[in-house]
Amino acid sequence: MAKNRVQQLDGDLPFGDLDYRMPTRRKLAVGEVVEGVVVAIGDSDVFVDVGAKAEGTIDIKEITQDGELQAQIGDKVHVYIVALDPELRLSYSLGRAHLNQQMLEDACEMGIPVDGKVTGVNKGGFDISLGGVRAFCPVSQIDVDFCEDPSVFLDQTLRFRVTKYEQEGRNIVVSRRALLAEEREEAASAIREQLFEGAEFKGTVKSLQPYGAFVDIGGVQGMVHISEICHRRIEHPSEALTVGQTVKVRISKIDRDPKHPDRERIGLSIRALLGDPWDEALAELNEGDAAQGRVVRIQPFGAFVELRPGVDGLIHISELSDRRIRHPSDVVSLGQDVQVTILKIDHQARRLSLSLRTAGATADAADAGDITVGAVVDVVVDQVKPFGLFVQLKGAGRRMRGLIPAEEAADGPQTNLRRAFPEGTELKALITAYDPSTGKIRLSLQGVGEQEQREAYQQFVGDQRRAASDASLGSLGAKLAEALKQKR
């Protein structure tokens, strides 16, 4: 064993440093709590000097958490003696194999943790085997959180604290919750030193309430208000989160609980770490574009439509229909998918003005067979916007509408579109683009003259060709007549 130990130490043990050694002490007893110093760490064991003739060993798994050692050479530890022969074995708790009635009574008096196996579930709790000695653990004491399914603990070996030892061991009650609460408090004390507004942590969702979610960030719980869960509007946290889910949060606020001044209230945000959806949306969306969305709110003055998660726009009641309506619900309903036209984008206020009227041409346009790119059509100005003119194609139905961009309607950027083209003005426009899948039609006023000139020129060329052909046929006919005359 000594040889194996030297290989494990690799010279790390400072044999000449007396500060690492404990003074020789009295005779040790199994179950006793002792203080020791870590003097070496091997591949499978940790060596602790407790003042005996030889160092005791602890299974390295007991001081390893998430793959990292929780103790270093020179650290002082409090451990329990679980065996003296053939070697001194130590542990942070009393194992089931080493337990007896006396040790359980001592564990109850001194608060020593013991290992126990969950052997059964009964009304109100669990049957626990402590090295063959039966104990009872109330269901409320098996975990710090509410136990929804007791069967998940069956056949597990867990660490407990003996809270009651009566009738010479015939009535033993244990609690796992007490130990977990202590461990959580230790972790919470370390976490509290790192708490400040703006700090980021990984946490676990512990519970969901109508107003938000409670998240554990290492022994300390904070609340994520429903408005801070995500960018999109949700009615309940369960639409975005589940209990037990791991999330990344940012501390948004820390203050004292007025009901419990010794406790802090921690406000958390998940949304703050998700980025701003407006930055991406405003880079993709343009005034005059058609867009798909979902109706998420209805108010007397209009309907709000979600175009992207966290990006909503308003369809004013006047933009919902060509006819006069009393309430937006006469036209749309919650959750309905709609196609809208973006009328205005306010980048500073982050607001979108939408229209369902101007997008209504989709159904008719998809079936329109007479829409030809390059054709000059008669149109009537229906709406005037800073970015262009919405026009109705005459003879194509009330809902067949298109857009003439401002740069295609005016001679220069200084032109006042409202003055130059009042609603109801009849014009001739050139169809420059048409998308049957969306029903979007783009037109141009500037291209009308060029198109008419091209058509006039093509007609002129055609007339010239026909005249030349007729002249050629006339000469040929005269020659044939003269030849026939001479032959006779």
C-alpha positions as CSV (number, residue, x, y, z in Angstrom):
1,M,0.0,0.0,0.0
2,A,2.8,2.4,0.8
3,K,4.4,1.8,-2.6
4,N,1.1,2.5,-4.3
5,R,0.7,5.6,-2.2
6,V,4.1,7.0,-3.2
7,Q,3.1,6.6,-6.9
8,Q,-0.1,8.5,-6.2
9,L,1.6,11.3,-4.4
10,D,4.3,12.0,-7.0
11,G,6.3,13.9,-4.4
12,D,3.5,16.3,-3.5
13,L,3.4,15.4,0.2
14,P,5.7,17.8,2.2
15,F,7.1,15.3,4.7
16,G,9.3,17.9,6.3
17,D,6.5,20.5,6.9
18,L,5.2,19.9,10.4
19,D,2.4,22.4,9.9
20,Y,0.6,19.7,7.9
21,R,0.7,17.3,10.8
22,M,-1.8,16.9,13.7
23,P,-0.6,16.3,17.3
24,T,-0.8,12.7,18.5
25,R,-4.2,12.2,20.1
26,R,-6.1,9.7,22.4
27,K,-7.4,6.4,21.2
28,L,-10.0,6.7,18.3
29,A,-13.4,5.2,18.2
30,V,-15.7,4.2,15.3
31,G,-18.4,6.9,14.8
32,E,-16.3,9.6,16.4
33,V,-16.1,13.0,14.7
34,V,-12.5,14.2,14.4
35,E,-10.6,17.1,12.8
36,G,-7.8,16.3,10.3
37,V,-5.6,17.8,7.7
38,V,-5.4,16.6,4.0
39,V,-1.8,15.5,3.5
40,A,-2.0,13.7,0.1
41,I,-4.4,13.0,-2.7
42,G,-4.2,9.8,-4.7
43,D,-6.0,8.3,-7.6
44,S,-8.8,6.8,-5.6
45,D,-8.3,8.0,-2.0
46,V,-7.6,11.2,0.0
47,F,-5.1,10.8,2.9
48,V,-6.0,12.7,6.1
49,D,-3.8,13.1,9.2
50,V,-6.1,12.8,12.3
51,G,-3.3,12.5,14.9
52,A,-3.2,8.7,14.7
53,K,-0.2,6.5,14.0
54,A,-1.1,6.3,10.4
55,E,-3.1,8.6,8.1
56,G,-6.8,7.7,7.4
57,T,-8.2,7.5,4.0
58,I,-11.4,8.9,2.4
59,D,-12.9,7.7,-0.9
60,I,-12.0,10.5,-3.4
61,K,-15.6,10.4,-4.7
62,E,-16.8,12.0,-1.4
63,I,-14.8,15.2,-2.1
64,T,-15.4,15.3,-5.9
65,Q,-18.2,17.4,-7.3
66,D,-18.9,17.8,-11.0
67,G,-15.4,16.3,-11.7
68,E,-13.6,18.8,-9.5
69,L,-11.9,18.2,-6.1
70,Q,-13.4,20.1,-3.3
71,A,-10.3,19.9,-1.0
72,Q,-6.6,20.5,-1.4
73,I,-3.4,19.5,0.5
74,G,-3.3,21.4,3.7
75,D,-7.1,21.9,4.1
76,K,-8.6,21.1,7.5
77,V,-11.6,18.8,7.4
78,H,-14.1,17.3,9.9
79,V,-14.7,13.6,9.3
80,Y,-16.2,10.5,10.9
81,I,-14.3,7.4,11.8
82,V,-16.0,4.4,10.1
83,A,-13.4,1.7,10.6
84,L,-10.1,1.1,12.5
85,D,-9.1,-2.3,11.3
86,P,-7.4,-3.3,9.1
87,E,-6.9,0.3,8.2
88,L,-8.2,3.7,9.4
89,R,-11.2,4.6,7.1
90,L,-12.8,8.0,7.3
91,S,-15.9,9.5,5.8
92,Y,-18.0,12.6,5.7
93,S,-20.9,10.4,6.9
94,L,-21.5,7.1,8.6
95,G,-22.0,4.4,6.0
96,R,-24.8,1.8,6.2
97,A,-22.3,-1.0,6.6
98,H,-20.8,0.5,9.8
99,L,-24.1,1.4,11.6
100,N,-25.4,-0.1,14.8
101,Q,-28.0,1.0,17.4
102,Q,-25.4,2.9,19.5
103,M,-24.0,4.7,16.6
104,L,-27.5,5.7,15.5
105,E,-28.2,7.1,18.9
106,D,-24.9,9.0,18.9
107,A,-25.7,10.3,15.4
108,C,-29.0,11.6,16.6
109,E,-27.4,13.4,19.5
110,M,-24.4,14.8,17.6
111,G,-26.1,15.5,14.3
112,I,-23.9,13.1,12.3
113,P,-25.2,12.3,8.8
114,V,-25.8,8.6,8.0
115,D,-26.3,6.7,4.8
116,G,-29.6,4.9,4.2
117,K,-31.3,3.1,1.4
118,V,-34.9,3.8,0.4
119,T,-36.6,0.4,0.5
120,G,-40.3,1.3,0.3
121,V,-43.0,3.9,0.0
122,N,-45.8,4.0,2.4
123,K,-48.6,6.4,3.4
124,G,-47.0,9.7,4.3
125,G,-43.3,8.7,3.7
126,F,-40.6,6.2,3.0
127,D,-39.1,3.1,4.6
128,I,-35.3,3.6,5.1
129,S,-32.8,0.9,5.9
130,L,-29.9,2.1,8.0
131,G,-27.6,-0.9,7.9
132,G,-30.5,-3.2,8.6
133,V,-32.2,-0.9,11.1
134,R,-35.5,0.4,9.9
135,A,-36.2,4.1,9.9
136,F,-39.0,6.4,8.6
137,C,-38.6,9.5,6.5
138,P,-41.7,11.7,6.1
139,V,-42.4,12.6,2.4
140,S,-41.9,16.3,3.3
141,Q,-38.4,15.5,4.5
142,I,-37.1,13.7,1.4
143,D,-36.3,16.8,-0.6
144,V,-36.3,20.6,-0.2
145,D,-38.9,20.9,-3.0
146,F,-42.3,19.3,-3.2
147,C,-42.1,15.6,-4.0
148,E,-44.6,14.9,-6.8
149,D,-43.6,11.3,-7.5
150,P,-42.2,9.4,-4.4
151,S,-41.3,6.3,-6.4
152,V,-38.3,8.1,-8.0
153,F,-36.4,7.7,-4.7
154,L,-36.9,3.9,-4.5
155,D,-33.7,1.8,-4.2
156,Q,-31.5,4.9,-3.9
157,T,-28.9,5.2,-1.2
158,L,-29.0,8.7,0.2
159,R,-27.6,10.7,3.1
160,F,-29.9,11.5,6.1
161,R,-29.8,13.2,9.5
162,V,-31.3,11.3,12.4
163,T,-33.9,13.7,13.9
164,K,-35.6,11.2,16.3
165,Y,-34.2,8.1,18.2
166,E,-36.8,6.7,20.6
167,Q,-37.8,3.4,22.2
168,E,-34.3,1.9,22.0
169,G,-34.3,2.3,18.2
170,R,-37.8,1.1,17.5
171,N,-38.8,4.6,16.5
172,I,-36.2,6.3,14.3
173,V,-37.1,9.3,12.1
174,V,-34.7,10.7,9.6
175,S,-34.6,13.8,7.3
176,R,-32.8,14.3,4.1
177,R,-34.2,17.8,3.7
178,A,-32.3,19.1,6.7
179,L,-29.0,18.2,5.1
180,L,-30.0,19.6,1.7
181,A,-31.1,22.8,3.4
182,E,-27.7,23.2,5.1
183,E,-25.9,22.5,1.8
184,R,-28.1,25.0,0.0
185,E,-27.4,27.6,2.7
186,E,-23.7,27.1,2.4
187,A,-23.9,27.4,-1.4
188,A,-26.2,30.5,-1.0
189,S,-23.7,32.2,1.3
190,A,-21.0,31.8,-1.4
191,I,-23.4,33.0,-4.2
192,R,-24.5,36.0,-2.2
193,E,-21.0,37.4,-2.3
194,Q,-21.2,37.4,-6.1
195,L,-24.6,39.0,-6.3
196,F,-24.9,42.4,-8.0
197,E,-27.1,44.0,-10.6
198,G,-26.0,42.9,-14.0
199,A,-24.4,39.6,-12.9
200,E,-25.2,36.6,-15.0
201,F,-25.8,33.1,-13.7
202,K,-27.1,29.7,-14.9
203,G,-30.1,28.6,-12.9
204,T,-32.9,26.0,-12.7
205,V,-36.6,26.8,-13.0
206,K,-38.1,25.7,-9.7
207,S,-41.8,26.8,-10.1
208,L,-44.1,28.6,-12.4
209,Q,-46.7,31.1,-11.3
210,P,-49.2,33.2,-13.4
211,Y,-47.0,36.3,-12.8
212,G,-43.6,34.8,-13.4
213,A,-41.0,32.0,-12.8
214,F,-38.9,31.3,-9.7
215,V,-35.3,30.3,-10.6
216,D,-32.6,28.8,-8.3
217,I,-29.2,30.2,-9.0
218,G,-27.1,28.0,-6.6
219,G,-29.1,28.1,-3.3
220,V,-30.6,31.5,-3.9
221,Q,-33.9,32.0,-5.6
222,G,-35.0,34.9,-7.7
223,M,-38.0,35.7,-9.8
224,V,-38.3,36.3,-13.5
225,H,-41.4,38.4,-14.1
226,I,-43.5,37.2,-17.0
227,S,-42.6,40.3,-19.0
228,E,-38.8,39.4,-18.6
229,I,-39.1,35.8,-19.9
230,C,-39.0,36.4,-23.6
231,H,-39.6,39.1,-26.2
232,R,-43.0,37.8,-27.4
233,R,-46.1,38.4,-25.4
234,I,-47.2,35.3,-23.4
235,E,-50.2,34.7,-21.2
236,H,-48.5,32.3,-18.8
237,P,-44.8,31.4,-18.2
238,S,-45.5,27.7,-19.1
239,E,-45.7,28.9,-22.8
240,A,-41.9,29.4,-22.7
241,L,-40.5,27.5,-19.7
242,T,-40.8,24.2,-17.9
243,V,-40.0,23.2,-14.3
244,G,-36.4,21.8,-14.1
245,Q,-35.3,23.7,-17.2
246,T,-31.8,25.2,-17.1
247,V,-31.8,28.9,-18.1
248,K,-29.3,31.7,-18.2
249,V,-30.4,34.8,-16.3
250,R,-29.2,38.3,-15.5
251,I,-29.8,40.0,-12.2
252,S,-31.9,43.1,-12.9
253,K,-32.7,44.2,-9.3
254,I,-31.8,43.5,-5.7
255,D,-33.7,44.9,-2.8
256,R,-34.9,43.9,0.7
257,D,-38.1,42.0,1.3
258,P,-40.4,44.4,3.2
259,K,-42.0,41.5,5.1
260,H,-38.6,40.0,5.9
261,P,-36.0,42.7,6.1
262,D,-33.2,40.1,6.6
263,R,-33.9,38.6,3.2
264,E,-33.2,39.9,-0.2
265,R,-35.6,40.0,-3.2
266,I,-33.8,39.2,-6.5
267,G,-35.3,40.2,-9.8
268,L,-34.0,38.2,-12.8
269,S,-34.3,38.6,-16.5
270,I,-34.0,36.0,-19.3
271,R,-35.1,38.4,-22.0
272,A,-32.1,40.7,-21.4
273,L,-29.7,37.9,-22.6
274,L,-31.7,37.1,-25.8
275,G,-30.7,40.1,-27.8
276,D,-33.0,42.7,-29.3
277,P,-35.4,41.4,-32.0
278,W,-36.1,44.9,-33.3
279,D,-32.5,45.3,-34.6
280,E,-32.9,42.3,-36.8
281,A,-36.5,42.9,-37.8
282,L,-36.0,46.6,-38.7
283,A,-33.1,45.6,-40.9
284,E,-35.4,43.2,-42.9
285,L,-38.7,45.1,-43.0
286,N,-39.4,48.1,-45.2
287,E,-42.3,50.5,-45.7
288,G,-44.6,49.2,-48.4
289,D,-43.6,45.6,-47.9
290,A,-46.2,42.8,-47.4
291,A,-45.7,40.7,-44.3
292,Q,-47.3,37.7,-42.6
293,G,-48.3,38.0,-39.0
294,R,-50.6,36.7,-36.2
295,V,-53.2,38.8,-34.3
296,V,-52.1,38.8,-30.7
297,R,-54.2,41.6,-29.2
298,I,-57.4,43.4,-30.0
299,Q,-58.3,46.8,-28.7
300,P,-61.3,49.1,-29.6
301,F,-58.9,51.3,-31.7
302,G,-57.3,48.4,-33.7
303,A,-55.5,45.1,-33.7
304,F,-51.9,44.3,-32.8
305,V,-50.1,41.8,-35.1
306,E,-46.9,40.0,-34.3
307,L,-44.6,40.0,-37.3
308,R,-41.6,38.5,-35.5
309,P,-41.2,37.2,-31.9
310,G,-41.2,40.4,-29.8
311,V,-42.0,42.7,-32.8
312,D,-45.7,43.8,-33.0
313,G,-47.4,46.3,-35.2
314,L,-50.7,48.1,-35.0
315,I,-53.5,47.9,-37.6
316,H,-55.6,50.9,-36.9
317,I,-59.4,50.3,-37.1
318,S,-59.5,52.5,-40.2
319,E,-57.0,50.2,-41.9
320,L,-58.8,46.9,-41.2
321,S,-61.5,47.1,-43.9
322,D,-62.8,49.1,-46.9
323,R,-66.2,49.3,-45.2
324,R,-66.9,51.0,-41.9
325,I,-66.7,48.7,-38.9
326,R,-67.8,49.2,-35.3
327,H,-65.0,47.0,-33.6
328,P,-61.8,45.3,-34.9
329,S,-63.3,41.9,-33.8
330,D,-65.8,42.3,-36.7
331,V,-62.9,41.6,-39.1
332,V,-60.1,39.7,-37.2
333,S,-59.9,37.4,-34.2
334,L,-57.1,36.5,-31.7
335,G,-54.6,34.0,-33.1
336,Q,-55.7,34.6,-36.7
337,D,-52.9,34.6,-39.4
338,V,-53.1,37.7,-41.6
339,Q,-51.2,39.3,-44.4
340,V,-50.6,43.0,-43.9
341,T,-48.8,45.9,-45.6
342,I,-46.3,48.0,-43.6
343,L,-47.4,51.6,-43.9
344,K,-44.9,53.2,-41.6
345,I,-41.8,52.3,-39.5
346,D,-40.9,54.6,-36.6
347,H,-37.3,53.5,-35.9
348,Q,-36.9,55.7,-32.9
349,A,-40.1,54.8,-31.1
350,R,-40.0,51.2,-32.5
351,R,-43.5,51.2,-33.8
352,L,-45.0,49.7,-36.9
353,S,-48.2,51.0,-38.6
354,L,-49.9,48.2,-40.6
355,S,-52.8,47.9,-43.0
356,L,-55.0,45.0,-43.8
357,R,-56.9,47.0,-46.5
358,T,-53.9,47.5,-48.7
359,A,-52.9,43.9,-48.3
360,G,-56.4,42.7,-49.2
361,A,-55.6,42.5,-52.8
362,T,-53.8,39.2,-52.3
363,A,-56.8,37.0,-52.8
364,D,-57.9,38.7,-56.0
365,A,-54.4,39.2,-57.3
366,A,-53.5,35.6,-57.0
367,D,-56.3,34.7,-59.4
368,A,-55.9,37.6,-61.7
369,G,-54.9,36.4,-65.2
370,D,-54.8,39.8,-66.8
371,I,-51.9,41.3,-64.8
372,T,-49.0,41.6,-67.2
373,V,-45.6,43.1,-66.4
374,G,-45.0,45.9,-69.0
375,A,-48.7,46.7,-69.5
376,V,-50.0,50.2,-69.1
377,V,-53.2,50.3,-67.1
378,D,-55.7,52.8,-65.8
379,V,-55.5,53.3,-62.0
380,V,-57.1,55.5,-59.3
381,V,-55.2,56.9,-56.4
382,D,-56.6,55.3,-53.2
383,Q,-54.1,56.3,-50.5
384,V,-51.2,58.6,-50.4
385,K,-48.2,57.7,-48.1
386,P,-44.8,59.3,-47.7
387,F,-43.2,56.3,-49.5
388,G,-45.6,56.2,-52.4
389,L,-49.2,55.9,-53.8
390,F,-51.5,53.0,-53.2
391,V,-53.7,52.7,-56.3
392,Q,-56.7,50.7,-57.4
393,L,-56.5,49.1,-60.8
394,K,-59.7,50.1,-62.7
395,G,-61.9,47.3,-63.9
396,A,-60.0,44.7,-61.7
397,G,-62.1,44.8,-58.6
398,R,-62.1,46.9,-55.4
399,R,-59.4,44.8,-53.8
400,M,-57.0,44.8,-56.8
401,R,-54.4,47.4,-55.6
402,G,-50.8,48.2,-56.2
403,L,-48.1,50.5,-55.1
404,I,-46.4,53.2,-57.0
405,P,-43.1,54.0,-55.1
406,A,-42.5,57.7,-54.5
407,E,-39.4,57.7,-56.7
408,E,-41.5,56.3,-59.6
409,A,-44.3,58.8,-59.1
410,A,-42.6,62.2,-58.6
411,D,-40.1,64.2,-60.6
412,G,-37.9,64.8,-57.5
413,P,-37.7,64.2,-53.8
414,Q,-39.3,67.6,-53.1
415,T,-42.6,66.8,-54.7
416,N,-45.5,66.8,-52.3
417,L,-47.4,63.6,-53.2
418,R,-50.6,64.6,-51.5
419,R,-50.8,67.8,-53.5
420,A,-49.7,66.3,-56.7
421,F,-51.9,63.2,-56.5
422,P,-55.0,63.7,-54.4
423,E,-57.1,60.6,-53.6
424,G,-59.3,59.8,-56.5
425,T,-56.9,61.0,-59.2
426,E,-57.1,58.9,-62.3
427,L,-53.7,58.0,-63.9
428,K,-52.1,55.7,-66.4
429,A,-49.3,53.5,-64.8
430,L,-46.9,50.9,-66.1
431,I,-46.9,47.5,-64.3
432,T,-43.2,47.0,-63.4
433,A,-43.4,44.0,-61.1
434,Y,-46.0,41.4,-60.1
435,D,-45.7,38.5,-57.6
436,P,-48.6,36.1,-57.9
437,S,-47.7,34.4,-54.6
438,T,-48.1,37.5,-52.5
439,G,-50.3,39.6,-54.8
440,K,-47.8,42.5,-54.7
441,I,-48.1,44.8,-57.7
442,R,-45.6,47.6,-58.3
443,L,-46.2,50.3,-60.9
444,S,-44.5,53.4,-62.3
445,L,-45.7,56.7,-63.7
446,Q,-42.4,57.6,-65.2
447,G,-42.2,54.5,-67.3
448,V,-45.6,55.3,-69.0
449,G,-44.2,57.8,-71.4
450,E,-41.3,55.6,-72.4
451,Q,-43.7,52.6,-72.9
452,E,-46.1,54.7,-75.0
453,Q,-43.1,55.9,-77.1
454,R,-42.0,52.4,-77.6
455,E,-45.5,51.3,-78.6
456,A,-45.8,54.2,-81.0
457,Y,-42.5,53.4,-82.6
458,Q,-43.4,49.7,-82.9
459,Q,-46.6,50.7,-84.5
460,F,-44.8,53.0,-86.9
461,V,-42.3,50.3,-87.9
462,G,-45.2,47.9,-88.4
463,D,-47.1,50.4,-90.6
464,Q,-43.9,51.0,-92.7
465,R,-43.4,47.3,-93.3
466,R,-47.0,46.8,-94.3
467,A,-46.8,49.7,-96.8
468,A,-43.6,48.4,-98.3
469,S,-45.1,45.0,-98.7
470,D,-48.2,46.4,-100.4
471,A,-46.0,48.4,-102.8
472,S,-44.0,45.4,-103.6
473,L,-47.1,43.3,-104.3
474,G,-48.5,46.1,-106.5
475,S,-45.4,46.2,-108.8
476,L,-45.4,42.4,-109.2
477,G,-49.1,42.4,-110.2
478,A,-48.5,45.0,-112.9
479,K,-45.7,43.0,-114.4
480,L,-47.8,39.8,-114.5
481,A,-50.7,41.7,-116.2
482,E,-48.4,43.1,-118.9
483,A,-46.9,39.6,-119.6
484,L,-50.3,38.1,-120.0
485,K,-51.3,40.8,-122.4
486,Q,-48.3,40.3,-124.6
487,K,-48.9,36.5,-124.7
488,R,-52.4,37.0,-126.0
